[in-house]
Amino acid sequence: MVVMKMKFPFEKRVKLAQGLWLLSWTATIAGAVTFTLGCILKTELRRRAEVMDNSNVHIVPNTLMIVGLASMGINYFASKICQDALDAGRFPRWKTFLKPYFAVSCFFTVLMLLAVIMSYVMRGSLEGSLKVGLRNGIRFYKDTDTPGRCFQKQNIDRLQMEFQCCGNNDHRDWFEVQWISNRYLDFSSKEVKDRIKSNVDGRYLVDGVPFSCCNPSSPRPCIQYQLTNNSAHYNYQYQTEELNIHLRGCREALVNYYMGLMNTIGTGVLSVFLLQCSVLVSLRFLQTSMEAVAGNENTEIETEGYLLEKGVKETIMEYIDPVLKFLLLTNQVEEGTPAGADPA
């Protein structure tokens, strides 16, 4: 069953080839934009690699860069095919090339759609990675003398100031870790000794936060220490006071930032996907309408073009069957008798 059959007079074929040539170059530029967006997202993710537990989310920018490069190549060849379609004598040389071309093009176009979908559904993976990464970053904040962690304090401070956040979930995360290095503690002080003894792990825990948690927009001087002690500060109530530190956790801030970035990129790439589909559909119509001209002396005759010669299922199986047969043959060779061996 032929799908979407249409008639193409000579003038319509010429206009289709000319319009498709322009569309192909537009899609080539869009492919370059897709590659650039993937690079931007990759760079932004790598900037915060120290507060991410894994790099699973990097599959999104990696896929965008791959499909961006592939789109540039696919649409470049589409423009060359369009040029030759204007000359009935030159077009037949593409005949053997077009079937694998469409197979590869469809694969990367579907991959582009998957990249769009992943840009919207990676929130859970991103949040899980940041949860563990930020927790470790806060725990190692004090280790400025430890190789491999000496920049952790600087990274966390810059992160909290840039994103106006504090802690992993919120500022109370700093109450649960010793974020002040032992080298800056006076162990002869009774207060320090009492705090360390009061903790079962022997850690110096305080109800305070680093300076980077302070909110510069607050009219009150920043209260970093004894946040839960109402008597330590004049006219202060911990439970009801609007604290002059950032109340939003850094995990929430980073998730919102990266998901906003990925959703915006996803919307842009979705537009590129639709453009790519338009190129492939138009090129298929051009190919099938030009095949009827081959071998005909009158190249200005009216021809018929179609999207699929058979049904959707039959067409898919036509491309999949050779792959399945190849895989089956490979499997039989690996499991069969080695070449040159005498079978029992």
N, C-alpha and C positions, 0 to 999 in steps of 0.2 A: 504494500500500500504506500503510494507516494505521499509524502507529507508536504503541505504548503506549496502546491504547484502554481506557478505564475507564468504569464506570457511576457516575453521580452523582445520588443521590436529593436531594430538596430540603434535608433536614437536613445532608447531607454538603457541599452547595454553600455553605450558610450557615457551617458550621464552617471550610471552606476559605477563604472570604472573610475571616472574622474572624481566623483564624490567620495568613493571609497579610498582613493589615493590620499585625499585631504584628511579623511577620518583616520587613516592609518598613521599618518605623521602626527596627528593630534594624540592618538593613543600611544605613540612612541614617546612623546614628551610626557604623557601621563605616567608611563612606565618609569621614566627617569625620576619623576616626582615621587612615585611609590618607593623607589629605591632610596631616595633622599629621606623620606619620612621614616623608613626603617632604620637608617643610619642615625637619625636624630633620636628616635626612641631607644636604640641600642646605647647611644652615648649617655642619655639620661639615666638609664638603668645601671650602667656601669659606674656612674658617679656615686651611686648609693650602694654599691656592691658590699661595702663593709657592714651594712645593717640588713643584709638579706642572707638568709640561711642557705638558699639554693638559687640556681639560675634557670629554673624551669620556665619562668615567665619570658626568658630570652627567646623562646621559640617563636613568639610573635614578631619581633623585629627581624630575626633571622629569616623567617618565611617571607616577610615583606621584601627584604633585600633580594632574595632568590627570585620571587615572582616579578619584581620590578625589572631585574636584569633580563629575565626570560621574556617579559612583555616587550621590552625594547627590541629584542631580536625577532620575535614573532611579527611585530608590526612593521619592522623594517622590510622583512621579506614580503609581507602583505602589500606594501607599497610598490615593490618591484614587480609583483605579479599583476597588480593593477596597470602598471605601465605597459607590460607585454600584452595585456588583454585588449589593448587598443589596436594591436597588430595580430590578426588571425594567424599569421605565419610564425610568429614567435611564441605564442601562448602554449602550443602543444608540448614544448620542452619541459613544462612544469607538471605534466600529467602524472608521472611516476613519483614526483616529489610531494604532491598535494595530500595524498592519503596519510602518510606518516606525519606530514605537517599539521594536519587537522587533529590527529591523535595527540601529538605533543602539545598543541595549542589548547585543546580541551583540558588536558591534564593540568597545565599550569593555570588555566582560568578557574578550574575547580579549586585548586590550591589557593588561589587568591581569595575566593569566597570563604574558604576555611580560615584564612588569616583574619578576615573581617569578623567571622563568628568568634574566633579565639580572642580577639581584642575586646569583646564584650563579656566573655564568660570566664576570664582569667582572674577575676576578683578573689575567689577563694584561695587559689594557689598563691597569689601575690600577698594576701593578708596573712596566710600561714607562714610564708617565708619571712615577712617583716616581723611577725610576732616573735619568732625565735631569734632572728638577727638583732633586733632592738634589745631584746632581753639580755643577750650576750654582750652587746655594746655597752649597756648600762652596767653590767656586772664587771666588765673590764675597764671601766672609765678611769679608775685610779691607777691602772698599771702603766704609768708613763715611763717606767724604767725597764719594762719587759720587752725584749725584742719581738717585733711583730705586732705589738699592741701600743707602741709608744705614741701613735697618732690617734688612738681611739678617743681620747678626751677631746682633742681638737675637732675631730669629725663630729662627735655628738654635740658639742657646743655649737658648732656652725650649723648643724642640722636644726637644732632647737631654735636658734635665732632666725634662720632663714624661713622656716615653716611656722614659726610662732607657736611652738608646741612644747610639751613637757612630759618626759617619761614615755613609757610604752603605751599603756592604757590611759594614764593620767599622771599627775604629779606625785601621787602616793607611791608609785613604783620606786621612787628614790628613797622612801622610808625603809624599804626592805633590803637594801644592799648597802655595803660599806663603800661609799664612793669617794672618801677622803683617804689618801694613801697614808700608811703607817709612818712614813718619813716626815709627815707634817703634823703628827700627833705628839703631844707632850705626855709621855707615859709616867711622868712624876706627878702629874695633875690628878687630884682626887676624882674630879668629874670624869676624866677619860677612863681611869681605872674602874670606876663604878659602872660606866656604860658598857665597858667590855665584859665585866663580870656578870652583868645583868643579862647578857646574851649567851645562849647555850652554845653557840658556835664561836664565841670569843671575838665577835665582830663589833666594830664601832658604828652603831646605827644611830642616826639622828633624824628628827622630823624636820628636815631641811632639804633644799634643792640647790643645784648649781646656779651660778649667776645667769646662765643662758636661758633659764626659765623665766626670768623677770620680764614683765610686760612694760615696755617703755611708755606706753600710752596711759599708764596708771598715774594719777596725780600724787599718790602717796609714795614715799621712798620705799624701795623694794624690801619686802620682808622675806628673807631667804631661810632663816633658821627659827626654830621653835614655832613652827607654823600652827601647831595644835595647842600651844600654851597661850591662853587668853591673857593671863596675868603678866606675860613677858612684854606685852606691847600695850601702849596707851590707846584706849578707845578702839578695841579690837575684839571681834567675836569670830572664831574660826568657822563655826557652823553657819553663821548667817552673813559673814563678811564676804564681799566680792573680792576675792584674793587678787593681789596685784602681780600674780604670776600667770603664765599661760595655762589655761585649764584643759585645753584640748590635748589628747595624747598624740604622739608622733606617728603611731601606726595609722590612726584615723586620717591624719593630715597627709601622709604619704600615699595611702590607698586612694584617697580622693584625688590627689594630684595626678598619680599615674593612671588611674581609671579615666579621669577626665581627658588626659592626653591620649590614651589608647582609643577611647570612644570617638574623639575628634578625628584621629587618624583613620579609625575604622570607617567613619562616615565618608571621608575623602576617598578611601580605597574602594568603598562600595560603588562610588561614582565611576571610578576607573574600571571596576569589574563590569558594570553595565555598558561602558564604552567598548570594552574588549569583546563582550558578547555581540554588540552591534557590528563590530568589524568582522568577526567570524561568520555571523549569519549572512552578512552582505557578501562576503567573499565566497561563501558556499553557493549563493545564488548566481554570482558572477561565473564561478567555475562550471556549474551545471548548464548554464545558458550558453557558455562558449564551447562546450563539448560538442554541441549539435552543429557548430560551424565548421569543425575540423573536417577536412577532406571535401568540403563543399566549395565549388567555384564562386558562388554568390555569397559573399561574407556579410551581406546586409539583409539576409533573410530574417524573419521573425522566428525566434526559438522559445523553448520552454525551459524554465529553471525551477528547481525545487530544493527544499531544505534537506530532506532525507528520501532516498530511493525506496527504502523499506520502512517498516514500523520502527519505533524507538527501541523496542526490545531486540528486534533482529539486528538493528544497526550496532547496538552495544555488544551483542554476542559476536558479531563479525570482527570486532576489534579485539575482544577478549579471548576468543577461541585460539588464535595463534599463540598468545602468551601462555594459556593453560597447557597447550600441547607441548610447547617448549619446556615448561616447568616439569611436566610429566615425563618427558623424554630424558631430561637431566636427572630426575630422581631415579629412573630406571637404570641409567648408566651407572650412577653411584652405587646402587644396590645390586646390580647385575654382576656377571662374571668379568673379571678384568680382561682387557684386550690381550690376546696371545696365550691365555691360560687354557689348559685342556679341561673342558667341562666333564664332570663326573658322569 
